[in-house]
């Protein structure tokens, strides 16, 4: 069984720090929320590494918002609903498409320098978008530019305190409300942070898989700690695999942006044949799940571990100008994308599910909010539309701050929430190293709970996970152990949801149930600690 807390503690014996708003994580969601909240409240930000290290930093393609005169929120709404495969919450998508443009203006006001063409904001198109509405920066370094600008604002703001190199162990709840978090410092000591509101902005779970576009910090911490605290999590079976990550000996699984296909790149199998016409009318700009599965099918039929991305027919100067980061990264490994086809393969990229929130970003636990990839606001449904995630973060970050401003003061703690978990053992000598466990888990998730699934593989994964849950019987002292506990928790949630959903929809594909079944399965799957999985009908 997954315990409520990862460690033994007694709050009365720990130092306590108080703040108005505790923000956990430092991507666009954390930074933007912290900056907006600091206009009226004191803010403490916690990062595992630094303000600049997050999934946002590696976001290449851009941020989706209706800017062009020939575009409209109605078009953006429709594109998002189609990509979401029947599981989007329409009110959440309406908030995104209508409030996103103002959010972009706010990013510009805060110092973000988006690319311009002839003095106007430059726009590109990505898969499943009907119009050019993707703003980008430095060609293909949009995420880094946004984080750079927001981090500069946060570092200079007197109302924001930042704790780098700190690890949030668990959320502390009392009488159905979150009252703060237990945090481990770099030296291993612990501190309790009491907060009027706690905002999870901890990103996704890409490190569940052996091959991912996510950085090392994406270990599902937020979802896991919220689940342990009793929050409802939703739709965890929907994991998006990016179709095109660099697949080359000696190179990392570097993301090759969807915008490359948006600017005209072709996909070719190892025989040199374009193949997307066999899978979808939109060819290379089909929804990501379709493109990713098409690539896997081609890899299998040609007995290869990759396909090619070919943009060599476009002008070399355009490629270098539009995609400088991708161009330079490929060049480091001897690949010139202006003349060479780039070997690519799918990799785990984005978690559509997460901590269930309302339209104000509040979870099922009072005073606990979630923003960004860790959340399930209803925007993404079963399959995220490209570049909607950065827009979602700023739209719901602002909504969270509005809700926080209306919270009544937090009452004095009634108890000190002591815990005693006597079943845990201090002995670790017989345990397998955490690094070995983590790699084994990642490989299992790729093979059995990956891009294509079936009941037999999922059941086998569940049996292995049930055995591995014995890991929780020991005492945890190191961050790496707690990160693995979070990954293990998230693996359990993803696998349980995938086994339960007996259909194929969006990013969830079951070979034994290959059809989408709206009559039975147009509904969400909810999971809560010590509760059986529950189905939630679409509103």
Order of alpha helices (4+ residues) and beta strands (2+ residues): beta-alpha-beta-beta-alpha-alpha-beta-beta-beta-beta-alpha-beta-beta-beta-beta-alpha-beta-beta-alpha-beta-alpha-beta-alpha-alpha-beta-beta-beta-beta-alpha-alpha-alpha-alpha-alpha-beta-beta
